[in-house]
Amino acid sequence: MKMGMTRVWRKVSDALVYLLLATLGILWVLPIFYLVYTAFRVTPSTGIINTLFPTGLRLGMGNFTRLFRDTMFARWLGNTLIVSVSSCALTTLFILMVSYAFSRLRFKLRKPLMNVLLVLGMFPGFMSMIAVYFILKAMWLTNSLFALILVYSGSAALSYYICKGFFDTVPKAMEEAAVLDGASQPIIFLKIILPMAKPIIVYTVLTSFISPWCDFIFVNTIISERDKYTVSLGLYKMINAEKNSFNDNFTTFCAGAFVVGTIIVSLFMSMQKYYVEGVTSGAVKG
């Protein structure tokens, strides 16, 4: 009898868990589905939405046509690519060099420096937003894409710990053999370590790329000229330009969000294997 009741309660608990997970999954997918549907939704030429869920399923490319024809979305997308790619390259370079130095070199203040960088990395970047703005303003760098690249890549060393964990797993015997053959530390790093570090490099590239790609706070603080906007700021300004801009431009906004999301999702999907390998291989105690 007790065994039967136990099985019943187990089935009931499993059913409740599955129901909860299914509900959470639907709640997670529903906004994405609505955004995609609205991006392709056929509306009047102004793009006004009168009802949340209209009768009849009418889809088309009109919102994307308005996006590229009536706005500077192509320019904003180009600005975002320039900033993201440049910041990604610099950030990846900085992280790899700092991580390798902390992993392989032994010097005074090594542990205190690692601890300080780890603590500083726990603070959100927007806390320094005002100070960064005035520094850039004093250097005449506001309203420039170069300023955004400096901001995004300037704190790269704070994210060293995952990459350092990967370098800690690389056998030191390989480096010792290279030293016996006369190789210097830069040669060891470039010729031996980096070819073995493809997973962690891909992980670093992806995480370094997505931050400037999705950022809004620093762009809104530093950039005020319309032709220098990135996609996040450009779409925000477009949908809040006037009193009725939200209703008039909402479908166009969803089309822009769909383009931006598709690019970053495609990038992650194409490199998912190496991303997972980088996370797991770098998750060791340093």
CORWO-V531352 format. One record per backbone hydrogen bond with DSSP energy under -0.5 kcal/mol. NH is the residue of the N-H (numbers start at 1). CO is the residue of the C=O. E is the energy in kcal/mol with one decimal. If there is no record, write none. Layout:
BEGIN
nh={NH:NH}
co={CO:CO}
e={E:E}
END
This chain:
BEGIN
nh={5:6:7:8:9:10:11:12:13:14:15:16:17:18:19:20:21:22:23:24:25:26:27:28:29:30:31:32:33:34:35:36:37:38:39:40:41:42:43:44:47:49:50:58:59:60:65:66:67:68:69:70:71:73:76:77:78:79:80:81:82:83:84:85:86:87:88:89:90:91:92:93:94:95:96:97:98:99:100:101:102:103:104:105:105:107:110:113:114:115:116:117:118:119:120:121:122:123:127:128:129:132:133:134:135:136:137:138:139:140:141:142:143:144:148:149:150:151:152:153:154:155:156:158:159:160:164:165:166:167:168:169:169:170:170:174:175:176:177:178:179:180:181:182:183:188:189:190:191:192:193:194:196:196:197:197:201:202:203:204:205:206:207:208:209:210:211:212:213:214:215:220:221:222:223:228:229:231:234:235:236:237:238:239:240:241:245:248:249:250:251:253:254:255:256:257:258:259:260:261:262:263:264:265:266:267:268:269:270:271:272:275:276:277:278:279:280:281:282:283:283:284}
co={1:2:3:4:5:6:7:8:9:10:11:12:13:14:15:16:17:18:19:20:21:22:23:24:25:26:27:28:29:30:31:32:33:34:35:36:38:58:41:48:44:247:48:56:57:40:61:62:63:64:65:66:67:67:72:73:74:75:76:77:78:79:80:81:82:83:84:85:86:87:88:89:90:91:92:93:94:95:96:97:98:99:100:100:101:105:107:109:110:111:112:113:114:115:116:117:119:120:124:125:126:128:129:130:131:132:133:134:135:137:136:136:222:141:144:145:146:147:148:149:150:151:153:155:156:157:160:161:162:163:164:165:166:166:167:171:171:172:173:174:175:176:177:179:178:184:185:186:187:188:188:189:192:193:193:194:197:198:199:200:201:202:203:204:205:206:207:208:209:210:211:216:217:218:219:225:226:76:230:231:232:233:234:235:236:238:242:244:245:246:47:249:250:251:252:253:254:255:256:257:258:259:260:261:262:263:264:265:266:267:269:271:272:273:274:275:276:277:278:279:280:282}
e={-2.3:-2.5:-2.1:-2.0:-2.7:-2.1:-2.3:-2.6:-2.7:-2.4:-2.5:-2.3:-2.3:-2.7:-2.4:-2.5:-2.7:-2.6:-2.3:-2.6:-2.5:-2.4:-2.5:-1.8:-2.2:-2.6:-0.7:-0.6:-2.7:-2.7:-2.2:-2.3:-2.7:-2.6:-2.1:-1.4:-0.7:-2.4:-0.5:-0.5:-2.0:-0.6:-0.6:-0.8:-0.5:-2.8:-1.9:-2.4:-2.0:-2.0:-1.9:-2.6:-0.7:-0.7:-2.6:-3.0:-2.0:-2.5:-2.4:-2.2:-2.4:-2.5:-2.8:-2.7:-2.1:-2.6:-2.5:-2.2:-2.2:-3.0:-2.5:-2.0:-2.6:-2.7:-2.3:-2.1:-2.7:-2.7:-2.2:-2.1:-2.3:-1.9:-2.5:-0.5:-1.7:-0.5:-1.4:-2.2:-2.2:-2.4:-2.6:-2.6:-2.1:-2.3:-2.6:-1.9:-1.2:-1.3:-1.5:-1.8:-1.4:-2.7:-2.3:-2.1:-2.1:-2.6:-2.5:-2.2:-1.3:-1.3:-2.8:-0.5:-1.5:-0.5:-1.1:-2.0:-2.2:-2.3:-2.5:-2.0:-1.5:-0.6:-1.3:-1.3:-2.0:-0.9:-2.6:-2.0:-1.4:-2.1:-1.9:-0.6:-1.3:-0.5:-0.9:-0.8:-0.6:-2.4:-2.2:-1.7:-2.4:-2.0:-1.2:-1.7:-2.6:-2.5:-2.6:-2.5:-3.0:-1.7:-2.3:-2.1:-0.7:-0.9:-0.7:-1.2:-2.2:-2.4:-2.2:-2.4:-2.7:-2.5:-2.3:-2.1:-1.8:-2.2:-0.9:-0.7:-1.4:-1.9:-1.1:-2.6:-1.4:-2.5:-2.6:-1.6:-1.2:-0.6:-3.0:-2.6:-1.5:-2.7:-2.2:-2.0:-1.0:-0.7:-1.0:-2.0:-2.5:-0.8:-0.7:-2.7:-2.3:-1.9:-2.2:-2.5:-2.3:-1.9:-2.4:-2.7:-2.4:-1.8:-1.7:-2.5:-2.3:-1.9:-2.1:-2.8:-2.1:-1.0:-0.8:-2.2:-2.5:-1.9:-2.4:-2.1:-2.5:-2.5:-1.4:-0.6:-0.5:-1.6}
END
